[in-house]
Structure formats: C-alpha cells, structure tokens
C-alpha cells in the first residue's frame, strides 16, 4: 500500500513538473516576443524538486483518485470496512 501511494504521489509530482514546464515555456516565449531583459529573471529551473506544500487541492485529489482507482486498494479497504465473520463468530451468535 505504501509503495502504491508513493507511486501515485510521484506521478502527480511529474504532472506538476509538466505544468511548470508549460508555464515556464509560455513565460519565456512571452519574454522573447516582448524583448524584455532576462537579467532580472529569478531561477525557475525545473530541476528544483516539487515539495509537498506545492500540491494544490486538485493535485491532492488526483493522488487519491489514482490510489482509489487501484483494484487492490479497493479490495483491501472493503475487507477492512466489512470484515468477514468467521465461522466461530457465527456459531457463538
């Protein structure tokens, strides 16, 4: 479960990085069109790691959607929520 969760988080991090790349590309393209000086640009490199604090509500929702779309996770949750009564428990009732 932990591995799967981490994989979902990592996939969402990659989506965030892709969004950043698109935004950065548009920003750079706009700057080149407007012929602005690039000396005052701050470092927007994609090499910087995406931190958990940078996850938007939509990003967090996506992690949960990815996690809950896995059949093994659903089966695990179902078994925890609705445990099967053992034969000895039924006999005692």
Secondary structure, DSSP 8 states (H G I E B T S, - for coil): -HHHHHHHHHHHHHHHHHHHHHHHHHHHHHHHHHT--STT-----TTS---GGG--HHHHHHHHHHHHT-HHHHHHHHHHHS----HHHHHH-
